[in-house]
Amino acid sequence: MTYSITHPPLRGRFGSGAGVYWEGRPSCRPVYGRAPVGGSTLRRMDSPPILRRSCDPPTEDGGMPDLEPWNDRAAAAEYAVLSRYVRRVGPLAAARAHWPARTGVAGVSDEVRVWHYWWHAHLIHCAADAARHRPSPGRRARIESLARGVAVRTAGRWVNRFYDDIAWMGVALQSAAPRSRAGAVARIADRLVRGIDPRVGALPWHVGSDLYNAPANGPAAILLARIGAAAPARRLAGWMAATLDDPVTGLVRDGLEGGPGGSVRPAIYSYNQGVAIGAALALADAPDALDRTAQRGRAAALIAAVRSWCDEDLIPPTGGGDGGLFAGILCRYLSEAAVAMRDDGERGDAAASARRLVLANARALWDGRSEVDGRPFFSADPRRPAVVPAGPSRPRRADGGATAGHDHPDGDLSVQLSAWMTLEAAVTVTAAAGKVTS
């Protein structure tokens, strides 16, 4: 039986005119999509998406059916993050670190006191994904507003003392605003190249650190390869492979502690696998790539290692705080691999595995979401439903360069950004297969 229920349109800063539309059998789960042509009105691209239901099972190869509207689901996540976390003041925009946020003087104090640089890099990158998948003038303007916010927060310098932070910002700006922020990208790239320790052949985590880790060297290699600085990019990626690859699992370990002659930290994090895959892909596509086959082979081997590591294709969770971003970062670079290697006969299995991982995690996050005021709210762990915080609370500040998860981790901006990132990755892989519906 097919049925439909419409509700008053949602209204707000990002547009109006979108009602809620349900379509399907009563047993189906709701998903975001567009209403049929005869049952909807024209709406702005920045307005909240329309809700519908889809009952189609996965295809036999683990792919998603054509009727699964990943683009609209990503738009729903986009709208949820923007409306809950992002505040605009004149030409500037910035994001709160946690939701629900405190109000009044306490809320203003929280926004001034707690601002996470590298979370904003991924916010800008997600905004760029949205602008690519669902182009609109408003989305391009939002990227510039967010970039101006970062410029103001850093007093126009764009950099801080953490090499991982600035590498992420460089990757985001190079993707989101390669022309308008070319100067910032060049400044970041110069800082990264000058920061390489010749004794180790790698970047430390931050100025003065004796930890040389994948979170700094991976995104730095991606950025440098993409702007044509292939030699230092290849040096950093080669150091990661030689030093950090686990000889048993094939996964990338966290870092080398203690400088030359130090010990490797054995911790395995999902985003370190993502940046290693991303660096290999960027080097394979570099203009002077002399080792394209080898780099794609490395990406394929990493994907196979990740697939073996993941239980039922779900990425191990790492809570809130900084860890909230880790799974989304891996999904971003898995989606790039799925596209880059889909027509590569030797790497076709790796591309299919990457696609399957992305869609499994996107599906689990979507199925486990809660809904608050008609907007999705996602879990930090794809294996459990999202838990909506009971009320406003103080956000966590960085301590020693890292931000721990909140007592209510699902409310962290990082967690919701990661879900948005994962859903945009699902758009990327399904668009490549010609299966996007929106």
N, C-alpha and C positions, 0 to 999 in steps of 0.2 A: 504494500500500500504506500502510495506517495502522498505526502502532506506538506503543507507550508504554513509557517507562522511568521508574520512580520511584526516588527517592533518600531517604536519611534527612532528616528535617526540619531546617531551619536554626533555630538557637535563639540568643537573645540578648536584649538590653535591650528591643528593640522588639517582642517577641512570638515565638511559636513555632508549630509545627504546619503550616508551609507546606513541602510537598515540591517537587520539581522534576518537571514533567510535560511531556513532549514529544508533540506531535501533528502529523502531517503526513507529507509525503514526505521521503525522505532528502536531497533536494537543497535543501530549504527552509532559510532562515535562521531561527534561534531568535528569538522575540519573547516579551515578558512578557505573561501573560494568566492566566485562571483555568482550572483543570482542569474537565472535565465534571462534572456534579453527582454522578454515580455513582462518580467516582474521586477525590474529595477530601473533606477533613474541614473542619468549621467553623474559621475562623481569625479572629483579631483584625484590625481594620482597619489597625493599625500593624505587623502582621507582614509579612515579606518577601513580595512577590508570587510567583506561580507562573509557571513558564516554559512556553511552548508555541511552536509554529511556525505561521506563516501564509504561504501561498503565493499569495495573491490579488494580481493586478496592480493598478496604479492605474486608476481609471476614466478614460474618454476626456477628461473635462474637467479632469483633473489631481487630482481629489479622491481620497480614500482609500476603499477598500471597507468595507462595514459590519463585516467581520470583523477589521478592524485595531484592536486594543485599546489605543487611546491612553491611556485612563485607567490601565490597568494598567502601561503603559510609564512613565508619569509617576510612578506609585507605586514602580516599581523604581528610578527615578532618585532619588526622595525618600529611600527606604531607604538607597541607596548613600551619599548625601551625609551623612545623619544618622549612619550607623554609622561612616563613615570620619573625618568632620571634627568633629562636634559632641560636646562633652563637657558633662556636667551635674554641677554641684556643688551639692547641696541644691536650693534653689529657683531657682538660676541656671543658665543655659546659654550657651555661647559656642563658637565654631568655630576650629579650627586654620586656618592660611593655606595649608598645603601637606600633601600626602600622597604617600608614606608619611612620617610624622612621626618625629623622633628620640624616643628613649625615655629614661627615667631623669631625672636632673637637667637634662640638656641639653634634653629635651623640655619639661619644666616651664618652663625659662627661655625657650624659644621661645614658648610660649603666653602668658607674661606680657609678653614684650618685643614680640611682633608681633601686633597686633590691628587689623584694618582696619575702620574705622567704616562706610564706605559699602557694603562687602561684606556687613556684617551687616544693613544696611537691606534688601538684596535677599534675604538669607536669610530674614528675617522676611516679606517679601512673597511669596516662594515658599511658605513655610509657610502663609500665608493662602490662596494658590491651592489648595494641597493640602486644606486644611480646607473650602474651598468645594466642591471637586470630590469629595472623599471624606470627608464629615463624620464626626468622632469626637471624644469628649471628650479623648482623648490629644492630638489635634492642636491643639485649642484651648488645652490646658494648655501645650503646647510653645511656642506663640506668646508666652504670658505669661512663660515661663521665659527665652526669648530676649530679650524686651523688658526684663525685670529685669536681665539681664546687661549690656545697653547702659546702663541707668540707673546701674548700679554703676560701669561703666567711665568714665562721664562725670560721676561724682559727683553724679548727680541733675540735672545741667544740661541734658542731652539735646543740646546744641549744641557745635560747635567753630567755628573761624574760617573754615571753608570753606563757602561758600553752596551749592555743589553737593552736598556731603555732607549737610547738614542738610535740604535740599530732598528728597533721596532718602529720608531717614529719615522726614520728614513724610508723604510719599506712602505709604510702607510702613505706618506706624502708622495712618494714616487708613483704609487698606484693611483692615488686620489687626485692629485693636483700637480702633475709633472711639469707644467709650464709655470703656473702662478707661484709655486713653491720650489722652483729649481734652485734658487739660492740657498734655501734651508737644506735641501737634499745634498747639495755640494758641500756645505759646511759640515754636515753630519758625516759624510763620506770621508772628508779630509781628516776629521777627528778620529774616525775609526782606523784609517790607514796609519796615521801617526801613532796610534795607541798599541799597535802590534808589538809585542815583546820579542825582540830578535833572539833572545836566549831560548824561547819556547816555540816561537813560530805561531803564536796565537794571541788573542786578546784576553786580558784579565777581565773578571766580572766588572770591576770598576777601577778607577785610578787608585793605585797603591795596593790593590788586592793581590794575594798570592793564589787565588782560585781562578783557574782558566777553564771556563765552562761552555757547554753547548748553547745555553741561552744567549750568550754574548756572541759567540763565533758563528752560530748558524744563521741568524738573521743578518749579521754583517756580511757573510758570504753571499746571501741572497741579494742584498742591496748592491754590493759592489759588482756582482756579475751582471745585474740588470742595467747598471749605468755604464758598462763597458770596461770596468776595472777588473778584468778576468784574472790577472796574475795574482793579486792579493786574495781575491775570492777563492781561487783554486788552492792557494796556500792554506787558508783557514779551513776549507772543507777537507783537504787532504790531512791536515793535522787532526781533525775530528775523527776521521775514519781510522787513522793509524793509532790514535791514542785512546779514544773513547768507545770504539765498537767493542761490545762484549763478544769474546771469541766463541762462547757457547750458544747464546741466544741470537746473536746478530743485532741486538738492540743497542742504541746509543746510551751510554752511561752519562751521568750528570756533568762531571768535570774532573780536572786534575788539580789536586790541592797540594800546596807547598812549593809550587814552582818546579823548575827542572829537578828531576830526581824524586819528585813527590809521589803521592799515591792517588789512584783514581777513586773517586767517590762512586760507589756501585749503584746508587739510586737510579731507578728507571722512571722517567716521566714522559707522558705522552707528547708534550710539545717539543721535547728534544728529538723525537722521531720525526715530527712534522718539519722542523727546520732542516734536518739532515736531508729529508726527501726534497724539500724546497730548494736547498742549495744545489743538489745534484741536478734538478730540473733546470734551474737558472743557468748553471754552467753548461749543460747540454745545449741550451738555446743561445749561449753567448756568441757574438759575431765571429770570434776567433776560436770557437770550440774545436779543439784538436782531439778530444776524447769523448765525443758525443755518445758513442756506443757504451763506453765504460761508465759514464755518468748515468745513463738510463739504466744500465745494469745494476748500478748501486741503488738507484731509486726502487727498482723492482725487488731487489733483495731485502731492502728495508720494509717494503710493503708486506712481503711474505713473513718477515719476522713479526711485524705488528699484528698481522692476521693470526699468527700462532699464539701471540700474547693475549689477545682479546678473547674473552669467554662469550660465545654466541655473538661474535662480532661487535660487542659493546666495549667501548674504551673504558678502562678502569678510572673511577672517579678520583678527584683530588680535592674535593670540598670547595669551600668558598675562598675569599681573598684572592691572592695571585693565582692559586691553583684552579680557581673557577674558570680561567681562560684556557687551560691547557688542552682540553679535549677539542675545543673549537679550533684551535690553532692546528692541531693534527688534521682535523677534517678539512680545513682550508687547503692544505698542501696535498692531501689525498685526492681532493677534487681536481687540483691542477694536474696530478699524475694521471688520473682517469681520462682527462681530456688529452693531455700531451701524448699518451702512449696508446690511445684506443685503436689507432690504425697501424701500430707497430707490431708486425707479425710475431716478433720474438718476445714482445712484452705485453701481448694482448691479455694473458692471464693476470698479469699484475694490474693492468688497467681495470679489468673486471672486478678484481678483489678490492681495489681502492674504491670503486663505485659502490660495491656492496657494503663496505664498512661505513661509508658516508651515509647511505640511505638507511642502514640499520640503526645508526645512532640518531639520525633525524627523525625516523619513525618513532623510536622509543621516547625521545624527548617530547614529541608532539602528543603521543598517546598518554604520557604521564603528566601533562600540563594541568594546571588549575586555571580557572577563569575568574578574573576580578574585574568588575565593571565592563564586562564584554571583551576584555583583552587577555591574551594568554600570559601565563606566568609559569616559568619552567623550573625544573629540578636541577640541582647540581649533580645528581646521579641518575643516569638514564634507567637504572633498575628500579627506581621507586618513584611514586607520585611527588609532585611539587608540594612543598609545605609553605603556605603563606604566613609570614610573620604576623603575630597577634596585634602588634602595634608599633608605633615609631620608636626608634632607638638610635643611639649614637653610633656613627660609622667608625670603622677601625682605621687607625693611622699606620703608615709604614713604620717598621721597627728594624733598624739595621739594614735597610734596603729592601725588606720583604714585608708583605702585608698578609697577616694571618686571616683565616676565615672568621666570619662573624658567628656569633652564637646561633643565628638564624641564617645559614649560609645562602639559602636560595634567594634571599633579598639583596645579595651583593650585586652590584653592577656587573662585575666580572662574569658571574654565572649567567646572567641574562644575555650579555654580549656573546658569550660562548654559544648559547642556544641559537641566537640570531645568526651567528657566523656559520653554524652547522646547517641551518636551514638554507642560507644562501649557497652553501656548498652543494646542497641537494639540488638547488636550481641549476648550478653549474653543470653537474654531471648529467642531469636529465635533459638540459638544453643541448648538450653535446650529442645525446642520443636521439634528439628530435622528439622528446617526449614531454616538453613543458606544456602545461595547460594553465591558463590564467584568465 
